Amino acid sequence: MVIPMVACTQPVRVWTPSGVEKELVPKKVWMLAPRGRKGVKIGLFQDPETGKHFRAKVPDDYPECG
């Protein structure tokens, strides 16, 4: 049984590659953890100025989505 991923809706304050801090909604969020460790949540964002995609850490309480 495949559980569909919900869409990301909550904005997160992140630093863009152009050096500006903005509130953006991630396109996808997933857990990145080495075996047996706690790990961190990573979000995929798109810079509104340049259109380039980048990854940034999101808070641990943010739901996995995409």
Contacts in CASP RR format, 6 or more apart in sequence:
PFRMAT RR
TARGET T0000
AUTHOR 0000-0000-0000
METHOD contacts of the structure
MODEL  1
MVIPMVACTQPVRVWTPSGVEKELVPKKVWMLAPRGRKGVKIGLFQDPET
GKHFRAKVPDDYPECG
5 28 0 8 1.000
5 64 0 8 1.000
5 65 0 8 1.000
5 66 0 8 1.000
6 63 0 8 1.000
6 65 0 8 1.000
6 66 0 8 1.000
7 65 0 8 1.000
7 66 0 8 1.000
8 25 0 8 1.000
8 26 0 8 1.000
8 27 0 8 1.000
8 28 0 8 1.000
8 29 0 8 1.000
8 65 0 8 1.000
8 66 0 8 1.000
9 25 0 8 1.000
9 65 0 8 1.000
10 25 0 8 1.000
10 62 0 8 1.000
11 23 0 8 1.000
11 24 0 8 1.000
11 25 0 8 1.000
12 23 0 8 1.000
12 24 0 8 1.000
12 25 0 8 1.000
12 26 0 8 1.000
12 43 0 8 1.000
12 56 0 8 1.000
12 58 0 8 1.000
12 59 0 8 1.000
12 62 0 8 1.000
13 21 0 8 1.000
13 22 0 8 1.000
13 23 0 8 1.000
14 21 0 8 1.000
14 22 0 8 1.000
14 23 0 8 1.000
14 24 0 8 1.000
14 45 0 8 1.000
14 56 0 8 1.000
14 58 0 8 1.000
15 21 0 8 1.000
15 56 0 8 1.000
16 22 0 8 1.000
16 24 0 8 1.000
16 45 0 8 1.000
16 47 0 8 1.000
16 48 0 8 1.000
16 49 0 8 1.000
16 54 0 8 1.000
17 47 0 8 1.000
17 50 0 8 1.000
17 52 0 8 1.000
17 54 0 8 1.000
18 47 0 8 1.000
18 49 0 8 1.000
18 50 0 8 1.000
20 49 0 8 1.000
22 48 0 8 1.000
24 45 0 8 1.000
24 46 0 8 1.000
24 48 0 8 1.000
26 43 0 8 1.000
26 44 0 8 1.000
26 45 0 8 1.000
26 58 0 8 1.000
26 65 0 8 1.000
26 66 0 8 1.000
27 43 0 8 1.000
27 44 0 8 1.000
27 45 0 8 1.000
27 46 0 8 1.000
27 53 0 8 1.000
27 66 0 8 1.000
28 43 0 8 1.000
28 44 0 8 1.000
28 65 0 8 1.000
28 66 0 8 1.000
29 41 0 8 1.000
29 42 0 8 1.000
29 43 0 8 1.000
29 44 0 8 1.000
29 58 0 8 1.000
29 62 0 8 1.000
29 63 0 8 1.000
29 64 0 8 1.000
29 65 0 8 1.000
29 66 0 8 1.000
30 41 0 8 1.000
30 42 0 8 1.000
30 43 0 8 1.000
30 64 0 8 1.000
31 39 0 8 1.000
31 40 0 8 1.000
31 41 0 8 1.000
31 42 0 8 1.000
31 64 0 8 1.000
32 39 0 8 1.000
32 40 0 8 1.000
32 41 0 8 1.000
32 42 0 8 1.000
33 39 0 8 1.000
33 40 0 8 1.000
40 57 0 8 1.000
40 60 0 8 1.000
41 57 0 8 1.000
41 58 0 8 1.000
41 59 0 8 1.000
41 60 0 8 1.000
41 62 0 8 1.000
41 64 0 8 1.000
42 55 0 8 1.000
42 56 0 8 1.000
42 57 0 8 1.000
42 58 0 8 1.000
43 55 0 8 1.000
43 56 0 8 1.000
43 57 0 8 1.000
43 58 0 8 1.000
44 53 0 8 1.000
44 54 0 8 1.000
44 55 0 8 1.000
45 53 0 8 1.000
45 54 0 8 1.000
45 55 0 8 1.000
45 56 0 8 1.000
46 52 0 8 1.000
46 53 0 8 1.000
46 54 0 8 1.000
47 53 0 8 1.000
47 54 0 8 1.000
END
